Amino acid sequence: MRRFDSLSEVRRDIAAGTASCQQLVEHYLNNIARQENLNAFLEVWPEEARAQAVAVDAKLAAGTAGKLAGMVIGLKDVLAYEGHALQSSSRILDGFKSLFTGTAVQRLLDEDAILIGRQNCDEFAMGASNESSYFGPARNALAPDRVPGGSSGGSAVAVQADMCLASIGSDTGGSVRQPAAFCGIVGFKPTYSRISRYGLVAYASSFDQIGTLTRSVEDAALLLEVMAGSDQFDSTVSQQPVPAYSQELTPALQYRIGYIQDCLVRPGLNPEIKAATEATLEQLRGQGHVVEAVEFPYLDFIVPTYYILTTAEASSNLSRYDGVKFGYRAPDVTDLESLYKKTRSQGFGPEVQRRIILGTFVLSASYYDAYYTKAQRVRRLIKEKTDELLRDYDFLVLPTTPTTAFKIGDEDRDTLSMYLADIFTVQASLAGVPAISVPNGLDSQGLPIGLQVLAGAFRESQLLAFAGSLKF
């Protein structure tokens, strides 16, 4: 069976009688089995997927199928699906199965999506390489000795390597967009609160947002259309009506586009990524768009602000994993205190421990005002300046990442350089605005380059229409 790039292609072949959901599921299951070395999936649900395929084929034949009939989807290991394992790729949730299905996942099922398995990720979605997973790193299908990005690395590889048509991930500071860039696919993060977080394992609650990894912008639009909207189980979700995003993909003839000049002169920016970004900006000028350099004075404060706030929230959110109620429990304990200490020391990996400790430090009484309170003030400045730019311009365009995919276990990469890999993606997360990464060519080693586009809050329709007009 051929590789499909969008659900519309799938539906055309189904209508022509040259494909069926059952054939699609077998195709993807075979690809998953054949590429086990990529470690994209932690668990596959073959019998469930086959049963769903039979049911969806019957609905298609009867003309009663939902919007996502024919779409085979993988779920990042942070999304709740009743009766299925949910571990956040961590030892501390070993053996845990979800007691309910999250809102976004249920809405996929209600529109006849076929769920095929649970995908590898950085532990508790903390990382930019998928190397912090308890189950080992996922591998980039184009170069298996390189990372796929993180934290939604397995989800990106699954789409990249044709193991499913789309994946649902989460994006706290770039965890959908960065792996999409490394794997040469489309990664989309909507406005904060656009999709309910009910059923999403919390890392940093004021940042976390469910996002999509697809091979086309039109599929990202359709998935957003299905998952977005109010939810009685999430008091923070937006009550704004949900447009028919998939029907609003016609771009305007001319846009005002800004690009942050400082992003293109960063010392750590790969020259080939800079050249690819500048070539796209020049192409947009040639198409009649207004393309102008803009100033963003807070670029050096973005990463420190992000990590102070997210680690503080992680310290609070992850305190519930203590070995008492569920998940992993250390076997060699003598009292309650040793239960807590040993369970959390053995259950959490080094990166999660590092962020919990950092978050606990910045929330401590002696340092709360010096770090956490100040970071909240800086976040407000970043958001206000981003919103101001997005009132003057339809979009901001910048690279998704400063480098292409680096090697697994790269000894030259320390913790600070890993954190700085998020420098271009965390602005949208701090401001809560929608952002998308689309492929923007290859470097000299054949590794994908990503181009990122930001839009104003709840302007997903315009963002998706513009992204769809970019040729990749």
N, C-alpha and C positions, 0 to 999 in steps of 0.2 A: 504493500500500500504506500502511496506517495505521502510526502510530508505536507501537512496543511499549515498555512500561515494565519488563518482566521476561521472563525465559525461560519462565516458566509460561504467560504470555500467548501467546508464540510457539508453544509446544508445543500449546496448545489449538487454535490456528488451523491448525497443521499436521495435527493429528488430525482436524479438521473438513473438511480438504481445501481450505481457503481460502487456504493459504499453503504454500510449500515453501522449503527452504534456498536453492535456486537463485533463487527470486524475491526472497528476502531479500538475497542478495548483490548482485543487480542494483539493488535499492532503495538499498542503502548506497553502492554505487559511483556511482550517479547523484547522490546527495546530496553525496558527496565532490567530484565534478566540478563540481557546481553552486555549491559554496561554497569554491572554491579560494582565494578572497580571505581566508579565515580562517586559512590557512596551518597547519592542524592536522596534516596528513600531510606527511612528507618523501618518502615512497615508498609507492606502492600496489601491491599484488600481485593484479591482477585475474584473471589466468589461473589462478594457484594457488588463489585463493579459489573460483573457479568449479569447478575440479576437485574441491576439497574438498567443495563443496556437493553435487555429483553423488554423491560417495561417501557422504556423510552421509544424503542422501535415501534411498539404497538401503538403508543400515543401519536407518533408521527404518521403512522398509517391511517389512524382515525382522525387526524387533523386536530388533535386536542393537546399537542405538545406545548411546553413552556418555552420561554425566550432562549433558554440555554440548552435546549435539546441538541445533543450531538457534541457538546463541549465536555471533554474529559479533563478534570481538574485535580491537582494535588494541593494538599494543605500543609503549610508550615507547622512545625511541631510546637506551636503556641496557641492553636485554635481549638476550642472545645467541640468535640463531636461525641455525642452520648454513646457510651459503651466501648469507646476506642481509647487506646493509650494516649496520654498527654504528659510529656516529660520536659518540654522546653529544652530538649537535648541535654538534660542534667541528670546526674546520678541521684540527686536528692528527691526526685519524683519517680524513682524506680518503682515500677509496678502499679503506678496510679492510672486509673481509667476515669475518664470524664463522666460525671453524673448527669450532664445536660448538654444540649447542643447550643452553641452561640448563635446570636441573631444573624450575623452575616452568613454563616454556614447554612443555617436553616433556610434563608432566603435563596441560596444557591440551589438547595435541594428542591425547594418549592417550584423553581423554574426548570426542573428536570436536568440539572447538571449531574454528571456522573463523577463521583469521588473515587479516586484510585489509590490513594495512600497518603502517608504521613512523611514529611520531608525534613531532612537534616538542617540544622541551623546552629549558629553560635549559641552557647549556653545562655539561656534566658535572654536571647537576642542581644547579647553584649559582645560586640566584636565587629571587625570589618574584613574578616578573612574566612570565617567558618572554621577556624583552627581551634576555637575554644570548646567545641562540641565534645561532650562526654563520649560520643560514638566515633570520634575521629573526624578529620576534615573531609568535606566534599571536595571534589576535584573539577577543575575547569575542563570541559569536554574538548576544547580546542588545544589545550596544553595541560595534560593531566598532572604535570609537576608544578602547576601554578594554582593559586587560589581562585575560587569563583566570586570572591567578595563576600560580604556579610552585612547583616547577620542572616539574611534570607538566601544563603548560598546554595543549599540543596534545592530550593524552589526555583532559583534561576537556572541551575544546571539542568533540572528536569525539563524545562521549556527549551533551553538551548539544545539539548541532546534528543529532543523529540520523544520524551517519555510521557508527556501529557501536552495538551494544547495550551493550558494556562495554569498558573499557580497563584494561590492566595498567600500573601506574606504579611509582614508588619513592618512599619517604618517609624522608628523613633528619632533617628538623626541621619537617615540615609540608607536604612537597611533594605529597602527595595530598590532604590535608584542606583546605589553603588554596585551591587551585584549585577544589575541589569546592564550597566556600562561595561563591566568586566566580561560579561557573557554575550554581549552583542544583541540584546533584546530590549523590549520596552518595559520600563519600570515606572509605575505611577503611584504617587501619594496624593490623595485628595486633601481638601481643607480639613484641619482638625475639627472633629465633631460631625463631619459629613456622614461617616459610617459608625454605627454603634460599636462600642468596645465590649459589649456584653459577650463573654465567652473568649476574650483575648487575655492571655496571661499577662499580668501587668509587669512592666519594667519601670517606666517613668510615666505616670498616668497623665501628666499635662502635655506630653509629647506623643505618646503612642497613637498610631493610626493604622488601620488595616489598609493594605495596598495591593496592587496587582502586578503580576509579571506575565507578559504576553508576547506574542510575535507581531502584533498589530495594534495600532491605536484604536481601531474600531472595536476590538475585543475588550480593551481597557474601558472604553466608554460604556459598552453593554454591561460589563460586570459592575461598574459603578452604579449604573441605572438600577440594577437588581438589588444591590446591597445597601445603598444609601437610604436615608430616611429616618423618621422619628421611631423611637423604641421605648416602650414602657419600662424596660429593664435597665435603661441607661439614662440617668437624669442629665448627663452632660451632652447628649447628642442634639444636633440642631433640629429645630422644628420646621425649618424652611422646606417648601415643597421641592420635590425631586424632578428636575427636567427630564425629558426623553433624550438623554445625552447621545445615544446612538443615532438619533435622527437629526442632530444638530452639528454635524461634522463638516459643514460647508464653510470654508474660511472666508474672511473678508478680503477685499482686494488689496488693502493697505493697512499695515499696523505700525504703531510706534514701538520700537524695540530699543531697550537700553541694555548695555553690557557694562559690567563693573570693570573698569580699566585695571584696577589693582589686582584682580584675579589673573590677568594675563601677564603680569610681570612678577608673579611670585617666584622666588628663587627655587622652590621645589617643584614647579610645574614642568612636566615633561615637554621638551620643545616640539615634539610631534603632535601632542595634544593641543598646544598653543596654536600651531600652524593649522590644524584641522578646524579649530574653533574660529580662527580669523578667516579662513576660507569660507566657512558657512556664513559668517557675518557679511562678508563681501558679496556672497551669492544673494543674500537677502536684500542687500542694497540694490543689486542689479535687478531684482524683481519688483522694485518700486517701493519697498518699505523704508520707513525712516529708521535709521540705525545710528545711535549716538552713544558715546561713552558717558558713563555717569560715575559720580563719586559715592563711595560708601565708606565712611570713616571708621567703621567699627569692625573691619575684617579681622584684625588681630585679636579682638575680644570674643569672637564667635565661639571658638573651640573651648577656651577656658570657661566661659559662661555656660555652655552646653554641658560640660562634664561636671561642673559644680552642681548644677540643678538636677541633672539626671541621676547622678550617684546619690544625691540626697534622697530623691524619691525612691530609688532602688533600695536604699538602706531601710526605708520604711516598708515598702511593698514586700521585700523578701524576708522580713522578720517572721512571717507566718510559717516558714518552712523550718520546723524545729524538731522533727522526728516524733512528735507526740501524736498527732492526729492522722497523718497520712504520709505516704512516701517512704523514703529510706530512713532507717533507724540504725545508728551505730550499735554493733553487737557487744562491744566491750565496755559497757557503762556501769558505774557503781552507784550513782545518785542522779538527781534531776539536773544538777549543774553540769555534770560530766556528759549527760545525755545531750544537752544543748550544744556544748562545746565540741564534742566528738562528732555528733551528727552533722553539724554545719561545717566543721573542718574537713570531714571526709566526703560529705555530700556535694559541696560546692567546689568548682574548679578554681584555679588561681586567678583568672580574670574576674570572675564574679566576686571572689573574696576581696580582691583589690578594690573593686568599685564599692562594695558594701563598707569596707573600712574607710575609704575616702569620704563616702557619703555620711557615715556616722561622725567623722571628724568635723566636716563642715557644718553639721547640725548641732555640734556640742555647744554647751553654754558659752564657753570662752571664745568661740570662733563664729558663732551663728551670724552676728551682725557683720563681721569682717568679710565673710565669704558668702553665705547663703543670701542674706538680705541684699548685699551689694550686687550679687549676680542677678537677683530678681529685678533690680533697678536697671541694670545693663540690658537685660532681656527686653524690658519695656522700650528702651532707647532703640534697640535693634529692630523691634517690631514697628515702632513708629516711623523709623527711617525707611524700612522696607515698604510699609504701606504708602508712605509719601511717594516713593519712586514708582510704585505700581498704580498710583493715581495719575502720574504724569506719563507713564508708558503702559502699553498694553501688556508687555512681557519683559522680564529680565532674562537674558541668555548668558550662560556661563558654562565652563566645563563641568562635567559631573564629578570627576576625580582628577587629582593632580598627576597620577601615573596610570599606566595600564596594569593588568593583573601581575602581581609579583609572585615569586616562587614560594611554595609551601616550606615552612621552616626557615625562611630567609634569615640568616644569622645577623644580617646587617640592620634588621628592623627592630628597634627597641620599642618600648611601650609608648613613648612620646611620639615617635614617628608614625606609629599605628593610629594614634588618636588624631594626628594632623591629617590623616587620609580623609577625614570627614570635613575638611575645611570648606568645601564648596556645597555640601549637602545640608549642613546643620542650619544655615540661615533660614530656609523655608520651614524647618521644624520649630525653630525659636519663634518665628513670626506666625506660625500656624496656617500658612498659605499653601495652596496646591502646587505641586511640582512634578515634572515628568522628565525621565531620561530616555532619549532615543539614540539609536546607533549613529555614529558620525565617522564611519570609515574604520580603517585598520592602521596600526603602526607598522614600522618596517619589519617587525617580527611576526606580523599577521595577527596581532592581538587587537581586540575591539577597543574603540574609543567611544565615549559617551558624550552627548550634548544635553545639557540640562536647561529646562525652561520653567520659569516661575510666573504665576499670574496672581491677581488679587483674590482675596478670600471669596469662595463660592463662585468663582468665574471658571469653573471646570469646563463648561461648554466651549468657551472661547479658547482655552488652553488646549483642549483635545483637538479642536478643529485646526488650530495652528500647527500643532505637533503632527497631525495627520498629513499636513501639506508639505512637510519636510521630507525630502527624498532619502530613503535609506534602504 
